[in-house]
Amino acid sequence: MDPLVAKIGDNLKIDELTPRTGRVNMPVKVLSLEEPRSMDNGTVICEGLVGDETGTVIMSFWNDECETVENGMTINLKDARANLVRGFMRLSLGKKGSMNVSETSLESIKESINLSDLEYEMPRFGRDGGGRGGPRGGSRGGSRGPPSRWGILMKLKRDTGNRKFFNRDEMSEEQIEAAIKEMGGE
């Protein structure tokens, strides 16, 4: 059997995640949960720290998921995904993922490593077909061209101290433009 095919169905460990890992299947223990908060569009989100014996990562739970999870619970993730939020890795179920309460509990959690503490450079998409996401420290020289509209929105957010949550994967170009105008941008 092809080892790549075998890996898709196998459980991953947290220390194997990268910012673009898809089809994440693994058990994780919920170590802490924020209070759920409502976004302007009515969506509810809560973030929690989840972990296994190899490390921890922040996971975003959406809508009904917030009511399902509890501190100390072990959950089995199926087809979850890792992505970048403001340059930091987050785990979420996305549109195709699911979770269920595990019948077994993870007891030995390595809390000294939090993958969400590492800042990654956001991939740049453009004429070259896309950038490479990875830990900061790569070459920053050369002409990068004008900033993307998303980059302008994130800079405005930082400059104004706005704490509103934006999810790049779920925003259209028109929504990004509207958010830029809402924060006083061009």
SETIDO-771570 format. One record per atom (N, C-alpha, C): residue number from 1; x, y, z. Coordinates in Angstrom, 3 decimals, always signed. Layout:
R   i        u        v        w
R NUM        X        Y        Z
...
END
This chain:
R   i        u        v        w
R   1   +0.849   -1.185   +0.000
R   1   +0.000   +0.000   +0.000
R   1   +0.891   +1.242   +0.000
R   2   +0.483   +2.243   -0.744
R   2   +1.224   +3.502   -0.828
R   2   +1.228   +4.175   +0.549
R   3   +2.405   +4.543   +1.107
R   3   +2.452   +5.146   +2.435
R   3   +1.702   +6.472   +2.514
R   4   +1.601   +7.219   +1.405
R   4   +0.855   +8.476   +1.437
R   4   -0.629   +8.221   +1.602
R   5   -1.137   +7.200   +0.950
R   5   -2.543   +6.850   +1.074
R   5   -2.824   +6.365   +2.491
R   6   -1.931   +5.577   +3.038
R   6   -2.131   +5.054   +4.387
R   6   -2.163   +6.186   +5.402
R   7   -1.366   +7.234   +5.196
R   7   -1.274   +8.317   +6.167
R   7   -2.570   +9.117   +6.269
R   8   -3.336   +9.205   +5.174
R   8   -4.550  +10.012   +5.187
R   8   -5.518   +9.527   +6.257
R   9   -5.707   +8.235   +6.394
R   9   -6.652   +7.710   +7.361
R   9   -6.084   +7.575   +8.759
R  10   -4.768   +7.621   +8.876
R  10   -4.135   +7.448  +10.175
R  10   -4.319   +8.694  +11.036
R  11   -4.258   +8.484  +12.350
R  11   -4.303   +9.619  +13.261
R  11   -2.979  +10.349  +13.250
R  12   -3.051  +11.655  +13.170
R  12   -1.868  +12.509  +13.289
R  12   -1.652  +12.838  +14.754
R  13   -0.507  +13.406  +15.045
R  13   -0.213  +13.962  +16.354
R  13   -0.069  +15.475  +16.179
R  14   -0.288  +16.221  +17.230
R  14   -0.236  +17.678  +17.123
R  14   +1.111  +18.158  +16.603
R  15   +2.218  +17.534  +17.019
R  15   +3.525  +18.013  +16.554
R  15   +3.769  +17.745  +15.066
R  16   +2.838  +17.053  +14.386
R  16   +2.961  +16.818  +12.947
R  16   +2.183  +17.841  +12.118
R  17   +1.410  +18.712  +12.775
R  17   +0.595  +19.687  +12.050
R  17   +1.458  +20.781  +11.430
R  18   +1.053  +21.229  +10.264
R  18   +1.629  +22.403   +9.622
R  18   +0.470  +23.353   +9.326
R  19   +0.745  +24.623   +8.984
R  19   -0.346  +25.579   +8.786
R  19   -1.331  +25.236   +7.676
R  20   -1.044  +24.296   +6.842
R  20   -1.966  +23.950   +5.757
R  20   -2.345  +22.471   +5.773
R  21   -2.247  +21.816   +6.931
R  21   -2.609  +20.409   +7.019
R  21   -4.121  +20.272   +6.925
R  22   -4.571  +19.450   +6.006
R  22   -5.988  +19.155   +5.877
R  22   -6.232  +17.710   +6.257
R  23   -7.480  +17.335   +6.387
R  23   -7.867  +15.973   +6.730
R  23   -7.195  +15.487   +8.009
R  24   -7.285  +16.308   +9.036
R  24   -6.688  +15.985  +10.331
R  24   -7.619  +15.045  +11.079
R  25   -7.117  +13.852  +11.386
R  25   -7.843  +12.873  +12.183
R  25   -7.007  +12.610  +13.426
R  26   -7.548  +12.938  +14.596
R  26   -6.792  +12.733  +15.841
R  26   -7.687  +12.924  +17.047
R  27   -7.336  +12.256  +18.135
R  27   -7.994  +12.575  +19.398
R  27   -7.225  +13.715  +20.076
R  28   -7.953  +14.640  +20.691
R  28   -7.338  +15.725  +21.452
R  28   -8.137  +15.942  +22.732
R  29   -7.443  +16.428  +23.732
R  29   -8.103  +16.755  +25.001
R  29   -8.287  +18.267  +25.061
R  30   -9.475  +18.717  +25.457
R  30   -9.767  +20.137  +25.606
R  30   -9.210  +20.582  +26.956
R  31   -8.205  +21.460  +26.912
R  31   -7.529  +21.886  +28.143
R  31   -8.125  +23.167  +28.719
R  32   -8.616  +24.051  +27.860
R  32   -9.254  +25.284  +28.329
R  32  -10.151  +25.804  +27.218
R  33  -11.179  +26.541  +27.593
R  33  -12.123  +27.115  +26.631
R  33  -12.419  +28.560  +26.999
R  34  -12.447  +29.427  +26.000
R  34  -12.907  +30.800  +26.198
R  34  -14.430  +30.792  +26.249
R  35  -14.986  +31.880  +26.760
R  35  -16.433  +32.056  +26.671
R  35  -16.791  +32.282  +25.207
R  36  -17.873  +31.693  +24.720
R  36  -18.294  +31.942  +23.331
R  36  -18.590  +33.422  +23.131
R  37  -18.278  +33.927  +21.941
R  37  -18.584  +35.320  +21.619
R  37  -19.280  +35.360  +20.254
R  38  -20.172  +36.331  +20.104
R  38  -20.914  +36.479  +18.852
R  38  -20.210  +37.474  +17.954
R  39  -20.171  +37.149  +16.678
R  39  -19.605  +38.053  +15.689
R  39  -20.754  +38.877  +15.094
R  40  -20.397  +39.920  +14.343
R  40  -21.400  +40.806  +13.764
R  40  -22.398  +40.084  +12.877
R  41  -21.974  +39.007  +12.227
R  41  -22.863  +38.289  +11.313
R  41  -23.716  +37.226  +12.015
R  42  -23.673  +37.176  +13.354
R  42  -24.476  +36.225  +14.112
R  42  -23.780  +34.904  +14.405
R  43  -22.612  +34.684  +13.823
R  43  -21.854  +33.465  +14.073
R  43  -21.286  +33.508  +15.489
R  44  -21.273  +32.373  +16.148
R  44  -20.703  +32.259  +17.495
R  44  -19.389  +31.498  +17.382
R  45  -18.360  +31.992  +18.077
R  45  -17.055  +31.330  +18.078
R  45  -16.534  +31.255  +19.505
R  46  -15.851  +30.167  +19.814
R  46  -15.091  +30.090  +21.053
R  46  -13.793  +29.358  +20.713
R  47  -12.729  +29.800  +21.324
R  47  -11.443  +29.159  +21.082
R  47  -11.019  +28.430  +22.342
R  48  -10.341  +27.329  +22.124
R  48   -9.880  +26.537  +23.250
R  48   -8.515  +25.951  +22.965
R  49   -7.792  +25.654  +24.006
R  49   -6.504  +24.992  +23.867
R  49   -6.747  +23.499  +23.932
R  50   -6.284  +22.781  +22.894
R  50   -6.414  +21.327  +22.861
R  50   -5.022  +20.726  +22.764
R  51   -4.878  +19.478  +23.221
R  51   -3.549  +18.882  +23.184
R  51   -3.563  +17.373  +23.178
R  52   -2.355  +16.847  +22.932
R  52   -2.101  +15.418  +23.055
R  52   -0.716  +15.256  +23.663
R  53   -0.171  +14.055  +23.586
R  53   +1.119  +13.798  +24.248
R  53   +2.299  +14.465  +23.543
R  54   +2.053  +15.116  +22.375
R  54   +3.160  +15.756  +21.645
R  54   +3.127  +17.276  +21.695
R  55   +2.008  +17.876  +22.133
R  55   +1.934  +19.333  +22.189
R  55   +0.503  +19.822  +22.241
R  56   +0.350  +21.143  +22.097
R  56   -0.968  +21.771  +22.140
R  56   -1.116  +22.726  +20.954
R  57   -2.347  +23.105  +20.674
R  57   -2.667  +24.064  +19.617
R  57   -4.028  +24.669  +19.964
R  58   -4.261  +25.900  +19.521
R  58   -5.564  +26.519  +19.736
R  58   -6.518  +26.016  +18.668
R  59   -7.722  +25.680  +19.096
R  59   -8.750  +25.212  +18.170
R  59   -9.925  +26.166  +18.233
R  60  -10.442  +26.510  +17.065
R  60  -11.627  +27.365  +16.970
R  60  -12.848  +26.480  +16.840
R  61  -13.818  +26.717  +17.712
R  61  -15.085  +25.997  +17.668
R  61  -16.162  +26.995  +17.239
R  62  -17.040  +26.577  +16.339
R  62  -18.037  +27.463  +15.753
R  62  -19.446  +27.008  +16.102
R  63  -20.319  +27.978  +16.371
R  63  -21.757  +27.780  +16.560
R  63  -22.064  +26.621  +17.503
R  64  -22.744  +25.565  +17.030
R  64  -23.154  +24.448  +17.890
R  64  -21.967  +23.730  +18.519
R  65  -20.805  +23.777  +17.859
R  65  -19.612  +23.124  +18.412
R  65  -19.288  +23.697  +19.796
R  66  -19.543  +25.015  +19.985
R  66  -19.254  +25.668  +21.273
R  66  -20.061  +25.055  +22.405
R  67  -21.265  +24.607  +22.091
R  67  -22.128  +24.005  +23.110
R  67  -21.775  +22.548  +23.377
R  68  -21.064  +21.916  +22.441
R  68  -20.735  +20.494  +22.555
R  68  -19.511  +20.253  +23.424
R  69  -18.490  +21.128  +23.297
R  69  -17.217  +20.875  +23.972
R  69  -17.214  +21.413  +25.408
R  70  -16.437  +20.732  +26.242
R  70  -16.283  +21.132  +27.644
R  70  -14.834  +20.932  +28.049
R  71  -14.390  +21.696  +29.039
R  71  -13.043  +21.516  +29.582
R  71  -12.858  +20.080  +30.049
R  72  -11.689  +19.525  +29.751
R  72  -11.349  +18.182  +30.206
R  72  -11.845  +17.068  +29.307
R  73  -12.671  +17.395  +28.336
R  73  -13.245  +16.399  +27.436
R  73  -12.209  +15.975  +26.393
R  74  -12.186  +14.694  +26.043
R  74  -11.376  +14.223  +24.917
R  74  -12.311  +14.038  +23.738
R  75  -11.926  +14.647  +22.591
R  75  -12.749  +14.564  +21.389
R  75  -11.938  +13.953  +20.250
R  76  -12.628  +13.219  +19.397
R  76  -12.017  +12.663  +18.191
R  76  -12.338  +13.593  +17.032
R  77  -11.300  +14.113  +16.372
R  77  -11.482  +14.987  +15.215
R  77  -11.400  +14.143  +13.950
R  78  -12.281  +14.423  +13.012
R  78  -12.252  +13.741  +11.713
R  78  -12.317  +14.800  +10.627
R  79  -11.339  +14.783   +9.743
R  79  -11.251  +15.719   +8.621
R  79  -11.238  +17.182   +9.058
R  80  -10.614  +17.450  +10.191
R  80  -10.411  +18.839  +10.621
R  80   -9.292  +19.429   +9.756
R  81   -8.961  +20.692   +9.968
R  81   -7.890  +21.311   +9.194
R  81   -7.130  +22.312  +10.041
R  82   -5.879  +22.468   +9.691
R  82   -5.048  +23.488  +10.326
R  82   -4.928  +24.635   +9.331
R  83   -4.983  +25.856   +9.836
R  83   -4.799  +27.020   +8.985
R  83   -4.185  +28.145   +9.783
R  84   -3.928  +29.252   +9.124
R  84   -3.337  +30.405   +9.790
R  84   -4.401  +31.457  +10.035
R  85   -4.403  +31.996  +11.239
R  85   -5.242  +33.128  +11.594
R  85   -4.296  +34.200  +12.098
R  86   -4.193  +35.281  +11.330
R  86   -3.273  +36.387  +11.662
R  86   -1.845  +35.879  +11.868
R  87   -1.448  +34.871  +11.104
R  87   -0.080  +34.364  +11.154
R  87   +0.170  +33.291  +12.202
R  88   -0.866  +32.893  +12.938
R  88   -0.710  +31.875  +13.978
R  88   -1.617  +30.689  +13.663
R  89   -1.100  +29.485  +13.906
R  89   -1.824  +28.278  +13.547
R  89   -3.031  +28.053  +14.450
R  90   -4.130  +27.662  +13.812
R  90   -5.358  +27.283  +14.489
R  90   -5.858  +25.994  +13.864
R  91   -6.549  +25.231  +14.644
R  91   -7.192  +24.008  +14.185
R  91   -8.692  +24.287  +14.178
R  92   -9.416  +23.795  +13.182
R  92  -10.876  +23.926  +13.166
R  92  -11.456  +22.778  +12.351
R  93  -12.745  +22.580  +12.499
R  93  -13.393  +21.516  +11.743
R  93  -13.636  +21.926  +10.297
R  94  -13.747  +23.209  +10.037
R  94  -14.034  +23.644   +8.681
R  94  -15.411  +23.154   +8.260
R  95  -15.643  +23.126   +6.967
R  95  -16.964  +22.739   +6.465
R  95  -17.156  +21.232   +6.415
R  96  -16.071  +20.472   +6.274
R  96  -16.195  +19.029   +6.074
R  96  -15.818  +18.205   +7.297
R  97  -15.291  +18.848   +8.328
R  97  -14.837  +18.105   +9.492
R  97  -15.954  +17.784  +10.465
R  98  -15.656  +16.854  +11.358
R  98  -16.609  +16.490  +12.401
R  98  -15.841  +16.105  +13.658
R  99  -16.584  +16.037  +14.753
R  99  -15.975  +15.607  +16.015
R  99  -17.010  +14.829  +16.802
R 100  -16.487  +13.961  +17.665
R 100  -17.366  +13.274  +18.595
R 100  -16.608  +13.076  +19.896
R 101  -17.365  +12.896  +20.956
R 101  -16.765  +12.688  +22.266
R 101  -16.122  +11.311  +22.285
R 102  -14.871  +11.256  +22.743
R 102  -14.132   +9.998  +22.782
R 102  -14.542   +9.178  +24.004
R 103  -14.533   +7.879  +23.833
R 103  -14.819   +6.989  +24.963
R 103  -13.593   +6.814  +25.846
R 104  -12.413   +7.146  +25.299
R 104  -11.182   +7.080  +26.094
R 104  -10.686   +8.494  +26.347
R 105   -9.858   +8.646  +27.347
R 105   -9.362   +9.964  +27.721
R 105   -7.853  +10.038  +27.524
R 106   -7.398  +11.163  +27.018
R 106   -5.951  +11.406  +26.943
R 106   -5.515  +11.983  +28.279
R 107   -4.534  +11.401  +28.893
R 107   -4.111  +11.855  +30.218
R 107   -2.774  +12.591  +30.199
R 108   -1.845  +12.144  +29.365
R 108   -0.494  +12.707  +29.361
R 108   -0.377  +13.750  +28.244
R 109   -0.600  +15.009  +28.589
R 109   -0.589  +16.088  +27.604
R 109   +0.713  +16.885  +27.756
R 110   +1.379  +17.144  +26.620
R 110   +2.620  +17.920  +26.638
R 110   +2.264  +19.399  +26.472
R 111   +2.078  +20.078  +27.599
R 111   +1.641  +21.475  +27.576
R 111   +2.791  +22.457  +27.360
R 112   +4.028  +21.983  +27.369
R 112   +5.174  +22.885  +27.207
R 112   +5.359  +23.346  +25.763
R 113   +4.695  +22.687  +24.804
R 113   +4.799  +23.079  +23.397
R 113   +3.419  +23.471  +22.900
R 114   +3.272  +24.757  +22.477
R 114   +2.022  +25.241  +21.903
R 114   +2.324  +25.712  +20.491
R 115   +1.871  +24.957  +19.483
R 115   +2.136  +25.318  +18.092
R 115   +1.516  +26.654  +17.714
R 116   +0.502  +27.103  +18.456
R 116   -0.122  +28.396  +18.165
R 116   +0.715  +29.565  +18.664
R 117   +1.795  +29.294  +19.395
R 117   +2.705  +30.367  +19.820
R 117   +3.691  +30.742  +18.721
R 118   +3.851  +29.869  +17.716
R 118   +4.792  +30.138  +16.628
R 118   +4.125  +31.023  +15.598
R 119   +4.815  +32.088  +15.184
R 119   +4.261  +32.955  +14.144
R 119   +4.790  +32.511  +12.790
R 120   +3.879  +32.383  +11.844
R 120   +4.228  +31.961  +10.490
R 120   +4.054  +33.131   +9.543
R 121   +4.834  +33.122   +8.495
R 121   +4.671  +34.128   +7.465
R 121   +3.479  +33.713   +6.620
R 122   +2.590  +34.634   +6.363
R 122   +1.415  +34.320   +5.557
R 122   +1.856  +34.090   +4.119
R 123   +1.331  +33.052   +3.471
R 123   +1.696  +32.823   +2.072
R 123   +1.204  +33.973   +1.210
R 124   +1.996  +34.323   +0.226
R 124   +1.626  +35.385   -0.701
R 124   +1.236  +34.740   -2.018
R 125   +0.089  +35.123   -2.523
R 125   -0.378  +34.586   -3.794
R 125   -0.250  +35.676   -4.835
R 126   +0.289  +35.331   -5.970
R 126   +0.479  +36.333   -7.010
R 126   +0.941  +35.682   -8.287
R 127   +1.758  +36.392   -9.023
R 127   +2.206  +35.914  -10.333
R 127   +2.970  +34.605  -10.254
R 128   +3.656  +34.353   -9.160
R 128   +4.473  +33.147   -9.077
R 128   +3.670  +31.918   -8.656
R 129   +2.360  +32.061   -8.504
R 129   +1.525  +30.904   -8.181
R 129   +1.401  +30.640   -6.696
R 130   +1.939  +31.507   -5.882
R 130   +1.770  +31.328   -4.438
R 130   +3.090  +31.283   -3.728
R 131   +3.054  +31.675   -2.489
R 131   +4.263  +31.706   -1.673
R 131   +4.391  +30.448   -0.861
R 132   +5.350  +30.443   -0.005
R 132   +5.541  +29.308   +0.903
R 132   +5.302  +29.809   +2.316
R 133   +4.419  +29.137   +3.002
R 133   +4.191  +29.478   +4.406
R 133   +5.173  +28.691   +5.251
R 134   +5.745  +29.323   +6.219
R 134   +6.671  +28.640   +7.108
R 134   +7.060  +29.565   +8.220
R 135   +7.815  +29.095   +9.179
R 135   +8.211  +29.981  +10.254
R 135   +8.945  +31.197   +9.700
R 136   +8.777  +32.306  +10.384
R 136   +9.437  +33.539   +9.946
R 136  +10.947  +33.366   +9.912
R 137  +11.550  +34.188   +9.083
R 137  +13.006  +34.132   +9.012
R 137  +13.477  +33.931   +7.590
R 138  +12.552  +33.799   +6.644
R 138  +12.937  +33.626   +5.245
R 138  +13.386  +34.940   +4.654
R 139  +13.750  +34.918   +3.380
R 139  +14.205  +36.106   +2.682
R 139  +13.081  +37.117   +2.599
R 140  +13.360  +38.345   +2.930
R 140  +12.355  +39.399   +2.876
R 140  +12.749  +40.476   +1.882
R 141  +13.834  +40.273   +1.162
R 141  +14.320  +41.302   +0.252
R 141  +13.558  +41.295   -1.049
R 142  +13.891  +42.254   -1.917
R 142  +13.294  +42.302   -3.237
R 142  +11.980  +43.043   -3.232
R 143  +11.458  +43.270   -4.423
R 143  +10.206  +43.987   -4.575
R 143   +9.051  +43.033   -4.348
R 144   +8.156  +43.384   -3.438
R 144   +7.020  +42.520   -3.141
R 144   +5.766  +43.010   -3.827
R 145   +5.811  +44.162   -4.442
R 145   +4.625  +44.693   -5.094
R 145   +3.690  +45.313   -4.081
R 146   +2.561  +45.811   -4.556
R 146   +1.623  +46.456   -3.637
R 146   +1.008  +45.442   -2.690
R 147   +0.647  +45.881   -1.472
R 147   +0.035  +44.951   -0.517
R 147   -1.340  +44.513   -1.009
R 148   -1.729  +43.296   -0.660
R 148   -3.058  +42.798   -1.021
R 148   -4.102  +43.553   -0.206
R 149   -5.350  +43.458   -0.628
R 149   -6.435  +44.109   +0.118
R 149   -6.545  +43.485   +1.509
R 150   -6.297  +42.176   +1.608
R 150   -6.303  +41.517   +2.918
R 150   -5.192  +42.097   +3.794
R 151   -4.004  +42.283   +3.206
R 151   -2.886  +42.869   +3.947
R 151   -3.214  +44.266   +4.440
R 152   -3.901  +45.049   +3.603
R 152   -4.310  +46.405   +4.005
R 152   -5.290  +46.327   +5.167
R 153   -6.251  +45.396   +5.085
R 153   -7.216  +45.231   +6.173
R 153   -6.519  +44.846   +7.476
R 154   -5.571  +43.907   +7.417
R 154   -4.872  +43.480   +8.631
R 154   -4.017  +44.610   +9.206
R 155   -3.403  +45.433   +8.344
R 155   -2.610  +46.578   +8.825
R 155   -3.531  +47.597   +9.493
R 156   -4.672  +47.893   +8.879
R 156   -5.639  +48.811   +9.495
R 156   -6.091  +48.283  +10.854
R 157   -6.338  +46.986  +10.917
R 157   -6.770  +46.379  +12.174
R 157   -5.715  +46.577  +13.262
R 158   -4.442  +46.324  +12.901
R 158   -3.357  +46.512  +13.882
R 158   -3.222  +47.981  +14.268
R 159   -3.226  +48.864  +13.254
R 159   -3.012  +50.295  +13.505
R 159   -4.110  +50.916  +14.350
R 160   -5.346  +50.446  +14.186
R 160   -6.470  +51.020  +14.926
R 160   -6.735  +50.297  +16.244
R 161   -6.081  +49.152  +16.439
R 161   -6.309  +48.384  +17.667
R 161   -7.660  +47.685  +17.664
R 162   -8.277  +47.574  +16.487
R 162   -9.576  +46.931  +16.354
R 162   -9.445  +45.443  +16.692
R 163  -10.342  +44.936  +17.540
R 163  -10.270  +43.535  +17.960
R 163  -11.287  +42.658  +17.227
R 164  -11.907  +43.202  +16.188
R 164  -12.892  +42.431  +15.424
R 164  -12.204  +41.250  +14.745
R 165  -12.875  +40.114  +14.713
R 165  -12.322  +38.896  +14.125
R 165  -12.693  +38.826  +12.651
R 166  -11.708  +38.566  +11.796
R 166  -11.930  +38.368  +10.366
R 166  -11.377  +37.007   +9.985
R 167  -12.107  +36.269   +9.163
R 167  -11.627  +34.976   +8.679
R 167  -11.453  +35.078   +7.170
R 168  -10.220  +35.082   +6.729
R 168   -9.899  +35.264   +5.313
R 168  -10.572  +34.203   +4.439
R 169  -10.656  +32.980   +4.948
R 169  -11.230  +31.885   +4.166
R 169  -12.727  +32.057   +3.926
R 170  -13.386  +32.872   +4.744
R 170  -14.831  +32.995   +4.641
R 170  -15.281  +34.370   +4.163
R 171  -14.342  +35.207   +3.714
R 171  -14.690  +36.555   +3.274
R 171  -14.492  +36.696   +1.773
R 172  -15.472  +37.308   +1.119
R 172  -15.342  +37.617   -0.305
R 172  -14.530  +38.905   -0.448
R 173  -14.098  +39.199   -1.661
R 173  -13.371  +40.456   -1.922
R 173  -14.234  +41.656   -1.525
R 174  -15.536  +41.577   -1.803
R 174  -16.442  +42.681   -1.469
R 174  -16.522  +42.883   +0.046
R 175  -16.543  +41.794   +0.803
R 175  -16.588  +41.903   +2.268
R 175  -15.289  +42.485   +2.812
R 176  -14.157  +42.121   +2.205
R 176  -12.871  +42.691   +2.620
R 176  -12.864  +44.190   +2.342
R 177  -13.340  +44.587   +1.152
R 177  -13.419  +46.016   +0.803
R 177  -14.304  +46.768   +1.794
R 178  -15.460  +46.191   +2.126
R 178  -16.385  +46.836   +3.062
R 178  -15.740  +46.994   +4.440
R 179  -15.005  +45.986   +4.878
R 179  -14.338  +46.049   +6.190
R 179  -13.257  +47.132   +6.191
R 180  -12.533  +47.263   +5.074
R 180  -11.508  +48.313   +4.970
R 180  -12.165  +49.681   +5.104
R 181  -13.274  +49.900   +4.388
R 181  -13.975  +51.200   +4.458
R 181  -14.525  +51.441   +5.845
R 182  -15.068  +50.390   +6.478
R 182  -15.644  +50.505   +7.823
R 182  -14.592  +50.974   +8.835
R 183  -13.332  +50.583   +8.630
R 183  -12.263  +50.973   +9.559
R 183  -11.540  +52.237   +9.117
R 184  -12.120  +52.956   +8.150
R 184  -11.553  +54.252   +7.771
R 184  -10.503  +54.166   +6.688
R 185  -10.370  +53.050   +6.038
R 185   -9.389  +52.902   +4.959
R 185   -9.968  +53.393   +3.657
R 186   -9.163  +53.357   +2.628
R 186   -9.567  +53.862   +1.319
R 186  -10.537  +52.966   +0.603
END
